[in-house]
Amino acid sequence: MKILIVNDDSIHAPGIAVLAKAAMEFGDVWVVAPAQQCSAMSQKLTIHDPLRVDKVENFPVPVQAAYQVGGTPVDCVKVAMQYILKEKPDYVFSGINEGYNVGYDIAYSGTLGATFEAVRNGVPAMAFSNTMHAPLHIAESYLGPVIKELMETELEKGAVWNVNFPSVDPKDLKGILRDRAIAPMQFYSEAYVETKNP
């Protein structure tokens, strides 16, 4: 089993190492992630600028190989599939994102953008996100069982799995909610502050 790990928070984000470690229980893992923060880039591509790709020698988890790309999450998926991996991966995992990917914001998400690119290329994909500015302890505990369950579940063509982990005390966790409808909420809709340019 070959698994490609990507994200939108950069190769340096703690969540990507946690996801890579969990994925290693299921197969051989390659990490290809943006060199810089790329949140809310959706399916943006780099068209006119060159893409720099560097091997990362000190990635905190002993994966097959790790690379940083001077581009977007979608660029990472494309570069990995066309140039780095000799064959298409069996799965693409994206995350663990810093902040939930819920509601209409999944349309803006670079985390989900990478998964959309994967399924466009015929590869099943899962997106993982965590509470903003919170520890990853629930994700660390549940990633393995959730990944196993999703791998054993038939997914309709063109669909992706989107998983969000809360940051609560483990004793307060009530279980897993599945098949949630997309709620009409939008984090990015109220983020502007008007100022006057003198």
MDAnalysis code that builds the backbone (N, CA, C; Angstrom):
import MDAnalysis as mda
import numpy as np

u = mda.Universe.empty(594, n_residues=198, atom_resindex=np.repeat(np.arange(198), 3), trajectory=True)
u.add_TopologyAttr("name", ["N", "CA", "C"] * 198)
u.add_TopologyAttr("resid", np.arange(1, 199))
u.add_TopologyAttr("resname", ["MET", "LYS", "ILE", "LEU", "ILE", "VAL", "ASN", "ASP", "ASP", "SER", "ILE", "HIS", "ALA", "PRO", "GLY", "ILE", "ALA", "VAL", "LEU", "ALA", "LYS", "ALA", "ALA", "MET", "GLU", "PHE", "GLY", "ASP", "VAL", "TRP", "VAL", "VAL", "ALA", "PRO", "ALA", "GLN", "GLN", "CYS", "SER", "ALA", "MET", "SER", "GLN", "LYS", "LEU", "THR", "ILE", "HIS", "ASP", "PRO", "LEU", "ARG", "VAL", "ASP", "LYS", "VAL", "GLU", "ASN", "PHE", "PRO", "VAL", "PRO", "VAL", "GLN", "ALA", "ALA", "TYR", "GLN", "VAL", "GLY", "GLY", "THR", "PRO", "VAL", "ASP", "CYS", "VAL", "LYS", "VAL", "ALA", "MET", "GLN", "TYR", "ILE", "LEU", "LYS", "GLU", "LYS", "PRO", "ASP", "TYR", "VAL", "PHE", "SER", "GLY", "ILE", "ASN", "GLU", "GLY", "TYR", "ASN", "VAL", "GLY", "TYR", "ASP", "ILE", "ALA", "TYR", "SER", "GLY", "THR", "LEU", "GLY", "ALA", "THR", "PHE", "GLU", "ALA", "VAL", "ARG", "ASN", "GLY", "VAL", "PRO", "ALA", "MET", "ALA", "PHE", "SER", "ASN", "THR", "MET", "HIS", "ALA", "PRO", "LEU", "HIS", "ILE", "ALA", "GLU", "SER", "TYR", "LEU", "GLY", "PRO", "VAL", "ILE", "LYS", "GLU", "LEU", "MET", "GLU", "THR", "GLU", "LEU", "GLU", "LYS", "GLY", "ALA", "VAL", "TRP", "ASN", "VAL", "ASN", "PHE", "PRO", "SER", "VAL", "ASP", "PRO", "LYS", "ASP", "LEU", "LYS", "GLY", "ILE", "LEU", "ARG", "ASP", "ARG", "ALA", "ILE", "ALA", "PRO", "MET", "GLN", "PHE", "TYR", "SER", "GLU", "ALA", "TYR", "VAL", "GLU", "THR", "LYS", "ASN", "PRO"])
u.atoms.positions = np.array([
    [0.844, -1.188, 0.000],
    [0.000, 0.000, 0.000],
    [0.888, 1.249, 0.000],
    [0.626, 2.152, -0.941],
    [1.393, 3.398, -1.049],
    [0.481, 4.568, -0.673],
    [0.928, 5.385, 0.271],
    [0.125, 6.500, 0.768],
    [0.905, 7.794, 0.597],
    [0.264, 8.774, -0.026],
    [0.835, 10.110, -0.168],
    [0.193, 11.017, 0.869],
    [1.027, 11.721, 1.627],
    [0.559, 12.672, 2.633],
    [0.851, 14.086, 2.143],
    [-0.164, 14.941, 2.165],
    [-0.025, 16.358, 1.804],
    [-0.725, 17.188, 2.880],
    [-0.593, 18.500, 2.801],
    [-1.366, 19.385, 3.669],
    [-1.382, 20.783, 3.071],
    [-1.949, 21.745, 3.806],
    [-1.865, 23.133, 3.356],
    [-1.178, 24.024, 4.384],
    [-0.804, 23.443, 5.540],
    [-0.185, 24.238, 6.609],
    [1.341, 24.257, 6.526],
    [1.921, 23.557, 5.599],
    [3.353, 23.490, 5.312],
    [3.973, 22.211, 5.861],
    [5.120, 21.889, 5.338],
    [5.877, 20.701, 5.734],
    [6.268, 20.759, 7.207],
    [6.281, 21.987, 7.783],
    [6.725, 22.173, 9.164],
    [5.598, 22.050, 10.180],
    [4.347, 21.904, 9.744],
    [3.206, 21.853, 10.652],
    [3.229, 20.557, 11.465],
    [2.907, 20.620, 12.749],
    [2.935, 19.395, 13.565],
    [1.930, 18.342, 13.121],
    [0.793, 18.762, 12.569],
    [-0.235, 17.809, 12.184],
    [0.194, 16.844, 11.101],
    [1.060, 17.277, 10.188],
    [1.455, 16.391, 9.083],
    [2.318, 15.237, 9.582],
    [3.129, 15.496, 10.597],
    [3.946, 14.424, 11.166],
    [3.073, 13.415, 11.902],
    [2.050, 13.891, 12.617],
    [1.125, 12.991, 13.316],
    [0.383, 12.106, 12.310],
    [-0.066, 12.710, 11.213],
    [-0.774, 11.945, 10.183],
    [0.153, 10.935, 9.512],
    [1.376, 11.345, 9.211],
    [2.327, 10.433, 8.574],
    [2.627, 9.237, 9.468],
    [2.786, 9.493, 10.763],
    [3.061, 8.393, 11.703],
    [1.907, 7.401, 11.729],
    [0.677, 7.904, 11.771],
    [-0.489, 7.011, 11.779],
    [-0.600, 6.239, 10.467],
    [-0.316, 6.903, 9.352],
    [-0.432, 6.267, 8.037],
    [0.566, 5.142, 7.853],
    [1.706, 5.217, 8.547],
    [2.733, 4.184, 8.402],
    [2.245, 2.818, 8.879],
    [1.174, 2.781, 9.671],
    [0.599, 1.489, 10.078],
    [-0.087, 0.786, 8.911],
    [-0.359, 1.528, 7.833],
    [-1.152, 0.983, 6.735],
    [-0.360, 0.788, 5.446],
    [0.890, 1.267, 5.389],
    [1.669, 1.090, 4.176],
    [2.877, 1.991, 4.130],
    [3.469, 2.079, 2.953],
    [4.628, 2.943, 2.734],
    [4.152, 4.378, 2.498],
    [4.801, 5.313, 3.156],
    [4.329, 6.698, 3.183],
    [5.357, 7.639, 2.572],
    [4.874, 8.506, 1.677],
    [5.656, 9.620, 1.146],
    [4.954, 10.913, 1.555],
    [5.727, 11.926, 1.896],
    [5.190, 13.231, 2.275],
    [5.643, 14.256, 1.245],
    [4.688, 14.983, 0.672],
    [4.993, 16.067, -0.266],
    [4.085, 17.229, 0.134],
    [4.681, 18.268, 0.695],
    [3.883, 19.346, 1.282],
    [4.451, 20.711, 0.909],
    [3.626, 21.748, 1.013],
    [4.105, 23.096, 0.676],
    [5.230, 23.537, 1.610],
    [6.140, 24.312, 1.071],
    [7.220, 24.869, 1.883],
    [6.697, 25.938, 2.831],
    [5.613, 26.602, 2.457],
    [5.041, 27.691, 3.259],
    [3.557, 27.438, 3.515],
    [2.999, 28.184, 4.441],
    [1.573, 28.125, 4.766],
    [0.730, 28.423, 3.518],
    [-0.249, 27.576, 3.244],
    [-1.082, 27.726, 2.035],
    [-2.563, 27.540, 2.330],
    [-3.021, 27.974, 3.501],
    [-4.431, 27.828, 3.827],
    [-5.305, 28.629, 2.876],
    [-6.527, 28.147, 2.677],
    [-7.562, 28.815, 1.873],
    [-7.153, 28.996, 0.413],
    [-6.315, 28.099, -0.100],
    [-5.923, 28.178, -1.510],
    [-6.756, 27.270, -2.393],
    [-7.677, 26.517, -1.804],
    [-8.591, 25.681, -2.556],
    [-7.815, 24.833, -3.568],
    [-8.152, 24.935, -4.857],
    [-7.467, 24.150, -5.886],
    [-6.563, 25.013, -6.750],
    [-5.985, 26.018, -6.145],
    [-5.078, 26.915, -6.861],
    [-3.859, 26.160, -7.384],
    [-3.493, 26.470, -8.625],
    [-2.295, 25.914, -9.264],
    [-1.262, 27.006, -9.480],
    [-0.002, 26.621, -9.497],
    [1.054, 27.534, -9.912],
    [1.237, 27.369, -11.409],
    [1.010, 28.441, -12.156],
    [1.034, 28.356, -13.617],
    [2.278, 29.016, -14.209],
    [2.566, 30.253, -13.795],
    [3.602, 31.044, -14.464],
    [4.969, 31.009, -13.780],
    [5.021, 30.602, -12.519],
    [6.292, 30.580, -11.787],
    [6.850, 29.167, -11.728],
    [8.164, 29.043, -11.619],
    [8.748, 27.705, -11.458],
    [8.398, 27.133, -10.082],
    [8.367, 25.812, -9.977],
    [8.106, 25.140, -8.713],
    [9.406, 24.539, -8.191],
    [9.841, 25.010, -7.049],
    [11.050, 24.449, -6.436],
    [10.661, 23.258, -5.574],
    [11.358, 22.144, -5.740],
    [11.109, 20.934, -4.967],
    [12.407, 20.543, -4.269],
    [12.352, 20.440, -2.948],
    [13.531, 20.072, -2.156],
    [13.234, 18.860, -1.300],
    [14.157, 17.912, -1.263],
    [14.018, 16.766, -0.361],
    [14.267, 17.240, 1.065],
    [13.451, 16.765, 1.988],
    [13.575, 17.135, 3.406],
    [14.234, 15.963, 4.126],
    [15.438, 16.192, 4.610],
    [16.210, 15.110, 5.226],
    [15.853, 14.896, 6.694],
    [15.305, 15.921, 7.349],
    [15.076, 15.826, 8.797],
    [13.596, 15.764, 9.159],
    [12.772, 15.161, 8.292],
    [11.349, 15.022, 8.621],
    [11.237, 14.184, 9.895],
    [10.361, 14.573, 10.840],
    [10.355, 13.935, 12.166],
    [9.851, 12.488, 12.226],
    [9.363, 11.956, 11.126],
    [8.867, 10.574, 11.086],
    [9.627, 9.842, 9.979],
    [10.038, 8.579, 10.198],
    [10.838, 7.868, 9.191],
    [10.016, 7.349, 8.014],
    [9.525, 8.263, 7.187],
    [8.754, 7.907, 5.995],
    [9.703, 7.495, 4.876],
    [9.148, 7.018, 3.754],
    [9.977, 6.633, 2.614],
    [10.804, 7.822, 2.127],
    [10.146, 9.001, 2.024],
    [10.829, 10.241, 1.651],
    [9.872, 11.393, 1.911],
    [10.434, 12.575, 2.139],
    [9.633, 13.782, 2.343],
    [10.204, 14.900, 1.478],
    [9.305, 15.682, 0.886],
    [9.695, 16.788, 0.008],
    [8.871, 18.021, 0.350],
    [9.492, 19.182, 0.176],
    [8.744, 20.432, 0.270],
    [8.712, 21.074, -1.110],
    [7.544, 21.633, -1.432],
    [7.314, 22.218, -2.749],
    [7.000, 23.696, -2.578],
    [7.634, 24.526, -3.380],
    [7.374, 25.965, -3.343],
    [6.116, 26.296, -4.105],
    [4.998, 25.703, -3.702],
    [3.733, 25.907, -4.397],
    [2.570, 25.581, -3.494],
    [1.439, 25.236, -4.087],
    [0.188, 25.033, -3.376],
    [-0.023, 23.550, -3.049],
    [-1.037, 23.236, -2.238],
    [-1.336, 21.826, -1.983],
    [-1.643, 21.027, -3.254],
    [-2.376, 21.635, -4.192],
    [-2.658, 20.941, -5.453],
    [-1.368, 20.728, -6.242],
    [-0.481, 21.716, -6.243],
    [0.829, 21.525, -6.874],
    [1.533, 20.310, -6.270],
    [1.443, 20.158, -4.945],
    [2.105, 19.037, -4.273],
    [1.577, 17.702, -4.772],
    [0.256, 17.588, -4.909],
    [-0.331, 16.342, -5.411],
    [0.137, 16.080, -6.835],
    [0.104, 17.103, -7.679],
    [0.508, 16.936, -9.082],
    [1.985, 16.559, -9.198],
    [2.843, 17.267, -8.479],
    [4.285, 16.989, -8.529],
    [4.569, 15.576, -8.024],
    [3.899, 15.197, -6.924],
    [4.126, 13.857, -6.374],
    [3.731, 12.776, -7.365],
    [2.560, 12.931, -7.977],
    [2.060, 11.882, -8.873],
    [2.806, 11.844, -10.207],
    [3.258, 13.000, -10.686],
    [3.880, 13.031, -12.008],
    [5.395, 12.873, -11.990],
    [6.040, 13.223, -10.854],
    [7.504, 13.253, -10.864],
    [8.170, 12.512, -9.714],
    [7.553, 12.478, -8.543],
    [8.243, 11.897, -7.385],
    [7.952, 10.409, -7.248],
    [6.682, 10.041, -7.265],
    [6.319, 8.631, -7.109],
    [6.383, 7.914, -8.450],
    [6.873, 6.700, -8.434],
    [6.966, 5.935, -9.679],
    [5.593, 5.445, -10.132],
    [4.676, 5.250, -9.181],
    [3.312, 4.821, -9.478],
    [2.343, 5.685, -8.669],
    [1.098, 5.733, -9.120],
    [0.086, 6.454, -8.346],
    [-0.037, 5.838, -6.956],
    [-0.275, 6.671, -5.946],
    [-0.507, 6.106, -4.615],
    [-1.868, 5.417, -4.554],
    [-2.034, 4.579, -3.556],
    [-3.330, 3.942, -3.329],
    [-4.294, 4.880, -2.623],
    [-3.739, 5.808, -1.813],
    [-4.534, 6.802, -1.102],
    [-3.747, 8.106, -1.006],
    [-4.480, 9.202, -0.907],
    [-3.911, 10.499, -0.531],
    [-4.578, 10.917, 0.763],
    [-3.759, 11.212, 1.783],
    [-4.240, 11.755, 3.052],
    [-3.787, 13.207, 3.131],
    [-4.687, 14.100, 3.508],
    [-4.359, 15.519, 3.595],
    [-4.620, 16.023, 5.010],
    [-3.613, 16.691, 5.599],
    [-3.769, 17.239, 6.947],
    [-2.574, 16.886, 7.818],
    [-2.768, 16.881, 9.096],
    [-3.956, 17.275, 9.842],
    [-4.004, 18.793, 9.875],
    [-5.088, 19.364, 9.375],
    [-5.205, 20.813, 9.248],
    [-5.361, 21.484, 10.605],
    [-4.811, 22.683, 10.713],
    [-4.966, 23.522, 11.903],
    [-6.284, 24.282, 11.771],
    [-7.339, 23.754, 12.354],
    [-8.667, 24.355, 12.252],
    [-9.602, 23.448, 11.478],
    [-10.875, 23.443, 11.884],
    [-11.870, 22.589, 11.237],
    [-12.048, 22.942, 9.767],
    [-12.428, 21.950, 8.989],
    [-12.904, 22.152, 7.622],
    [-14.342, 21.676, 7.582],
    [-15.257, 22.615, 7.797],
    [-16.681, 22.307, 7.865],
    [-17.461, 23.376, 7.112],
    [-18.735, 23.103, 6.877],
    [-19.589, 24.084, 6.219],
    [-19.101, 24.401, 4.817],
    [-19.458, 25.564, 4.349],
    [-19.073, 25.984, 3.003],
    [-17.575, 26.250, 2.877],
    [-16.865, 26.341, 4.002],
    [-15.436, 26.618, 3.939],
    [-14.640, 25.507, 3.267],
    [-15.235, 24.324, 3.110],
    [-14.486, 23.277, 2.414],
    [-14.184, 23.683, 0.971],
    [-14.965, 24.614, 0.426],
    [-14.698, 25.091, -0.938],
    [-13.424, 25.928, -0.997],
    [-13.061, 26.573, 0.116],
    [-11.852, 27.401, 0.162],
    [-10.624, 26.607, 0.600],
    [-10.832, 25.510, 1.272],
    [-9.764, 24.803, 1.964],
    [-8.693, 24.236, 1.038],
    [-7.443, 24.533, 1.350],
    [-6.333, 23.896, 0.645],
    [-6.220, 22.428, 1.013],
    [-6.584, 22.089, 2.243],
    [-6.581, 20.692, 2.680],
    [-7.517, 19.860, 1.807],
    [-8.734, 20.374, 1.616],
    [-9.697, 19.671, 0.759],
    [-9.333, 19.805, -0.709],
    [-8.749, 20.934, -1.106],
    [-8.326, 21.109, -2.493],
    [-7.387, 20.002, -2.935],
    [-6.472, 19.609, -2.041],
    [-5.546, 18.520, -2.362],
    [-6.285, 17.198, -2.553],
    [-7.313, 16.956, -1.719],
    [-8.067, 15.706, -1.873],
    [-8.891, 15.714, -3.150],
    [-9.441, 16.878, -3.521],
    [-10.202, 16.964, -4.765],
    [-9.297, 16.655, -5.960],
    [-8.047, 17.140, -5.910],
    [-7.100, 16.848, -6.982],
    [-6.792, 15.358, -7.032],
    [-6.680, 14.725, -5.873],
    [-6.397, 13.291, -5.835],
    [-7.516, 12.496, -6.500],
    [-8.778, 12.762, -6.107],
    [-9.874, 11.977, -6.682],
    [-10.056, 12.292, -8.164],
    [-9.704, 13.506, -8.578],
    [-9.753, 13.838, -10.001],
    [-8.797, 12.947, -10.791],
    [-7.750, 12.488, -10.113],
    [-6.772, 11.592, -10.731],
    [-7.030, 10.125, -10.395],
    [-8.224, 9.829, -9.875],
    [-8.598, 8.445, -9.621],
    [-8.044, 7.835, -8.351],
    [-7.603, 8.667, -7.392],
    [-7.032, 8.150, -6.144],
    [-7.953, 8.514, -4.979],
    [-8.409, 7.538, -4.188],
    [-9.235, 7.846, -3.018],
    [-8.485, 8.758, -2.052],
    [-9.221, 9.667, -1.399],
    [-8.554, 10.658, -0.554],
    [-9.337, 10.927, 0.716],
    [-8.579, 11.251, 1.771],
    [-9.148, 11.599, 3.071],
    [-8.524, 12.905, 3.544],
    [-9.364, 13.796, 4.076],
    [-8.900, 15.052, 4.662],
    [-9.117, 14.992, 6.170],
    [-8.128, 15.456, 6.928],
    [-8.200, 15.427, 8.386],
    [-7.913, 16.820, 8.934],
    [-8.746, 17.258, 9.882],
    [-8.588, 18.581, 10.481],
    [-8.804, 18.482, 11.985],
    [-8.245, 19.464, 12.697],
    [-8.302, 19.487, 14.150],
    [-8.759, 20.865, 14.612],
    [-9.238, 20.949, 15.842],
    [-9.603, 22.236, 16.412],
    [-8.444, 23.218, 16.289],
    [-8.744, 24.484, 15.979],
    [-7.711, 25.522, 15.837],
    [-6.973, 25.737, 17.157],
    [-5.655, 25.866, 17.071],
    [-4.794, 26.157, 18.230],
    [-5.045, 25.183, 19.386],
    [-5.096, 23.898, 19.069],
    [-5.410, 22.905, 20.089],
    [-4.491, 21.699, 19.940],
    [-4.319, 20.952, 21.029],
    [-3.492, 19.746, 20.945],
    [-4.128, 18.704, 20.020],
    [-3.307, 17.760, 19.592],
    [-3.742, 16.735, 18.639],
    [-4.017, 15.395, 19.319],
    [-4.311, 15.390, 20.620],
    [-4.416, 14.132, 21.364],
    [-5.589, 13.263, 20.911],
    [-6.731, 13.861, 20.572],
    [-7.863, 13.063, 20.099],
    [-7.543, 12.483, 18.723],
    [-6.968, 13.312, 17.852],
    [-6.575, 12.821, 16.531],
    [-5.577, 11.676, 16.653],
    [-4.599, 11.822, 17.521],
    [-3.597, 10.766, 17.691],
    [-4.253, 9.456, 18.145],
    [-5.261, 9.542, 19.000],
    [-5.925, 8.337, 19.507],
    [-6.829, 7.676, 18.469],
    [-7.490, 8.497, 17.639],
    [-8.530, 7.981, 16.760],
    [-8.123, 7.838, 15.295],
    [-6.993, 8.393, 14.896],
    [-6.599, 8.337, 13.479],
    [-6.557, 6.915, 12.948],
    [-5.881, 6.033, 13.646],
    [-5.744, 4.654, 13.165],
    [-7.085, 3.981, 12.919],
    [-7.971, 3.938, 13.930],
    [-9.278, 3.301, 13.709],
    [-10.117, 3.983, 12.634],
    [-10.057, 5.319, 12.561],
    [-10.842, 6.034, 11.546],
    [-10.322, 5.718, 10.147],
    [-9.011, 5.752, 9.971],
    [-8.426, 5.424, 8.664],
    [-8.818, 3.998, 8.257],
    [-8.706, 3.048, 9.187],
    [-9.058, 1.654, 8.893],
    [-10.526, 1.545, 8.475],
    [-11.414, 2.210, 9.213],
    [-12.837, 2.161, 8.876],
    [-13.098, 2.732, 7.484],
    [-12.471, 3.864, 7.177],
    [-12.709, 4.496, 5.885],
    [-12.132, 3.677, 4.740],
    [-10.980, 3.056, 4.959],
    [-10.408, 2.200, 3.917],
    [-11.319, 1.020, 3.602],
    [-12.076, 0.567, 4.587],
    [-12.959, -0.577, 4.392],
    [-14.337, -0.176, 3.891],
    [-14.568, 1.117, 3.711],
    [-15.861, 1.627, 3.264],
    [-15.797, 1.978, 1.789],
    [-16.776, 1.550, 1.033],
    [-16.835, 1.864, -0.398],
    [-17.196, 3.342, -0.559],
    [-16.459, 4.048, -1.371],
    [-16.697, 5.472, -1.591],
    [-17.123, 5.682, -3.031],
    [-18.185, 6.455, -3.223],
    [-18.626, 6.696, -4.595],
    [-17.590, 7.527, -5.341],
    [-17.526, 7.352, -6.646],
    [-16.516, 8.004, -7.472],
    [-16.605, 9.527, -7.342],
    [-15.455, 10.160, -7.163],
    [-15.392, 11.613, -7.071],
    [-15.627, 12.182, -5.693],
    [-15.923, 11.325, -4.704],
    [-16.167, 11.794, -3.337],
    [-14.896, 11.682, -2.507],
    [-14.820, 12.489, -1.449],
    [-13.700, 12.413, -0.509],
    [-14.268, 12.257, 0.902],
    [-13.440, 11.751, 1.796],
    [-13.795, 11.708, 3.215],
    [-13.232, 12.961, 3.866],
    [-14.017, 13.609, 4.714],
    [-13.604, 14.803, 5.443],
    [-13.830, 14.538, 6.931],
    [-12.733, 14.475, 7.700],
    [-12.786, 14.107, 9.112],
    [-12.286, 15.279, 9.948],
    [-13.052, 15.648, 10.982],
    [-12.670, 16.726, 11.893],
    [-12.593, 16.184, 13.315],
    [-11.472, 16.482, 13.995],
    [-11.263, 16.024, 15.369],
    [-11.472, 17.181, 16.341],
    [-12.262, 16.964, 17.403],
    [-12.431, 18.023, 18.409],
    [-11.263, 18.020, 19.383],
    [-11.145, 19.076, 20.148],
    [-10.150, 19.118, 21.212],
    [-10.899, 19.129, 22.539],
    [-11.162, 17.964, 23.058],
    [-11.871, 17.817, 24.326],
    [-11.112, 16.834, 25.201],
    [-11.456, 16.814, 26.461],
    [-10.908, 15.799, 27.340],
    [-11.424, 14.450, 26.852],
    [-10.552, 13.459, 26.723],
    [-11.006, 12.161, 26.207],
    [-12.229, 11.602, 26.926],
    [-12.385, 11.872, 28.223],
    [-13.542, 11.351, 28.952],
    [-14.842, 12.034, 28.535],
    [-14.734, 13.212, 27.892],
    [-15.926, 13.924, 27.431],
    [-16.325, 13.565, 26.002],
    [-15.508, 12.758, 25.342],
    [-15.799, 12.387, 23.961],
    [-16.961, 11.404, 23.926],
    [-17.984, 11.712, 23.151],
    [-19.205, 10.908, 23.144],
    [-19.273, 9.915, 21.990],
    [-18.304, 9.952, 21.085],
    [-18.326, 9.030, 19.957],
    [-18.094, 9.762, 18.653],
    [-18.340, 9.073, 17.547],
    [-18.084, 9.613, 16.214],
    [-19.408, 9.895, 15.521],
    [-19.530, 11.092, 14.964],
    [-20.692, 11.443, 14.143],
    [-20.318, 11.203, 12.686],
    [-21.145, 10.461, 11.964],
    [-20.849, 10.124, 10.575],
    [-21.892, 10.734, 9.647],
    [-21.503, 10.857, 8.386],
    [-22.438, 11.302, 7.332],
    [-23.116, 12.622, 7.685],
    [-22.338, 13.602, 8.097],
    [-22.888, 14.902, 8.461],
    [-23.131, 15.735, 7.211],
    [-24.258, 16.420, 7.156],
    [-24.549, 17.325, 6.037],
    [-23.692, 18.582, 6.173],
    [-23.370, 19.196, 5.038],
    [-22.580, 20.423, 5.067],
    [-23.448, 21.546, 5.610],
    [-23.010, 22.165, 6.694],
    [-23.780, 23.234, 7.335],
    [-23.527, 24.565, 6.627],
    [-24.536, 25.445, 6.600],
    [-24.369, 26.743, 5.933],
    [-23.632, 27.749, 6.810],
    [-22.400, 27.421, 7.189],
    [-21.584, 28.354, 7.955],
    [-20.340, 28.670, 7.143],
    [-19.757, 29.836, 7.412],
    [-18.628, 30.265, 6.597],
    [-17.699, 31.122, 7.435],
    [-16.555, 30.564, 7.806],
    [-15.589, 31.272, 8.642],
    [-15.040, 32.506, 7.942],
    [-14.800, 32.418, 6.644],
    [-14.119, 33.498, 5.934],
    [-15.040, 34.648, 5.528],
    [-16.328, 34.550, 5.767],
    [-17.245, 35.562, 5.250],
    [-17.180, 36.889, 5.984],
    [-16.698, 36.924, 7.234],
    [-16.725, 38.147, 8.037],
    [-15.315, 38.584, 8.418],
    [-14.333, 38.267, 7.610],
    [-12.946, 38.464, 8.028],
    [-12.326, 39.781, 7.567],
    [-13.113, 40.720, 7.009],
    [-12.544, 41.951, 6.477],
    [-12.654, 43.092, 7.478],
    [-11.602, 43.906, 7.539],
    [-11.602, 45.132, 8.337],
    [-11.323, 46.291, 7.394],
    [-12.229, 47.262, 7.341],
    [-12.064, 48.388, 6.436],
    [-11.197, 49.473, 7.087],
    [-10.188, 49.921, 6.336],
    [-9.355, 51.036, 6.779],
    [-9.258, 52.038, 5.641],
    [-8.986, 53.299, 5.987],
    [-8.850, 54.342, 4.979],
    [-7.379, 54.583, 4.677],
    [-7.044, 54.625, 3.404],
    [-5.667, 54.894, 3.007],
    [-5.478, 56.417, 2.902],
    [-4.600, 56.991, 3.731],
    [-4.431, 58.451, 3.708],
    [-3.800, 58.959, 2.416],
])
